[in-house]
Amino acid sequence: MGLGAIGTAIAERARALGLRVIAVRRHPPADPAPAHEQWPASRLHDLLPVVDWLVIVAPHTPETQGLIGRDELARLRPSARLMNLARGALVDERALIAALRAGRLAGAALDVFEDEPLPRSSPLWDLPEVIVTPHTSGLGPRYWERVVEQFTANLRRFLAGEPLTNVVDKRAGY
């Protein structure tokens, strides 16, 4: 779910590993690359029963708030796994915990949560089929060097009156 810069990078790597990739987007183009297929968000419920991994990298907007709740989790196969690298508000945490406890979902990898940092009292800490990371999925090799390079390049663009890169549209939410 989501095929921006992060979703595209994940899709490329998943394809390289031989996985079939179906992306969900608000407005899928005719060419589905780097996915095998791109489906409109209106078909999310059709997709859920056939996925092994539901990877969420969509932005948090009014349309995506609570996008994955009890009904959506119930459509996933018990062997499926959910990975949320986007925003905690996209997944109903209580419904996710209930699905995991009931064995209706094989596992979850979560880098984001409804409340951050994840409270010590959260059952997610103790569920063996859950991987919890501290909202750091963006960290990688040369992270700080890349941040400084991007800032410096945008500062040069700004001073020259040129368009900036990686601008967030606050009205759209991403």
N, C-alpha and C positions, 0 to 999 in steps of 0.2 A: 504494500500500500504506500504509494508515493514514489515518484520517479524523478525527483530532482537530482541534485548532484550526488547526494548520499545514496539514494535509491538506484541511480544509474551505476555507481561504483559497485554496489552489492550485486546488481543484476549481471554485470559483466563478469564478476568473479564466480558467481553461482553457475553461469553458463559455462565458464571455463572448466568447472568441476563436473560438468555433464548434467547439471540439474535443468529441468524444464522451468522456465520463468514466465509467470503471468503477472503483469503489473496492473494495478487498479489506479486509474487517474480520473480526474474530473473531466478532462477533454482529451481522450486518447487520439493520437494522430494515426494516419493511415499506415505509416511505417512503424511497427512495434519495437524496433531495435532500441536498446540492447536486449529487451525481453523477447520471448518467442511470440507473445500475444500481449495486447493491452486492452483491458476491459474498462468500460465506464463505471464510475462509482455506483451507479444504479444496479449493477450486476453483482455487487459484493456478496449478497446472500447466495447467488448461484455458485460463486467461487469457493466459499468457505468449506463446503463438504468435500472438495477435491484436493485441498492443499495439505502438504506435509509440514510446511513451515509458513506461518503468517508473520511476515516481517513488516513492521510498521515504522515508516519513516516519513509520514505525511505531516504537514504543518498543523498547528493547533489553530483552527478557525471555528467560527460558529457552526459550520457544516460538519466538522470532524469531532467536536466536543461529544464525548461519550459514544463514539462511533462503534466501539466494541463493548457490548454489554452482554447480559445473560442470554438473550436470543441468539446473538452472533456466536458466542462461545458454544452454545448448544448445537450449532450447525457444524462445528468442526468435528473431525473424527477423533476418537479417543487417543489415537496414535500421533495426533498433530501437536506441534509446539508453536508457541507464540513468542515473538521477539519484539519488544517495544524499545526503539531507539529514538522515538520522536518526542512526545510529551506525555506526561502521566495522565492528563485530562482526556486522552483519547480512549483509554481503557477503564472500564468499571472494575476497580481493584477488588471490591467485595465479591463481585460475580466471578472474577478470575480465581480468587482464593477458593470459593465454593466449588468451582469446576475442577480445580486441581485436587482438592481434598476428596472429591467424589470419584476421582479417576476418570473424569470425562475429558481430560486433557493430559497429554504425556509430560508436558513441561513448559517452562517459560524462562526466558532470559530477559531481564529487565534492567535498563540503564536509567529509566525515569519512573517517577511515581507521582501519585496524586499529591502527596505531601513530601517535600524534600527539605532536608534529608529524610530518608525513610525512618519513621519512628521506631525506636527499639522494641515497642510493643507489637509491631506488625508481624502477623503470622508468616509473611513471606520469608523472613529470616530463617525459619525452622523447617520449611517445606523442602524435602530432599530433591525434588524435581525442579527447583527454581535456582537460577543463577542471578545473583544481585550484584550490580556494579554501581559505583557512586557517581553516576551521571558524568562519566568521563570517556564515553565511547569515541569522542572526537580526538582524543589524545593519540598521538602516534609519533613515529620518527620525525625529528626536526620540527615538532609542533610549534614551539616558540619562534624558531627561525622563520617558519612559513608565515606566522602571524605578523611578525615584524616586517617581512618582505611585502606582504599584502598591504599593511598600513602605509609603508613608505611609498609604494606604488600609487596608492590612492591619494596620499598627500600630494605627490607630484601632479597627479591628474587634477586635483582640486585647485592647486595653485595655478595650473595652466588653463583652468576653465573647461576641462574635459570631463566627460561622464565617468563616474566612479564604477568600480566593479563590486559585485556581491552586495548590492544595495537591498535593504529590507523594505518592502512596501508595507508600511504599518497598517494601512487600510485593509490590505489582503491578509495580513498576519504572517507573512513570510517573505 
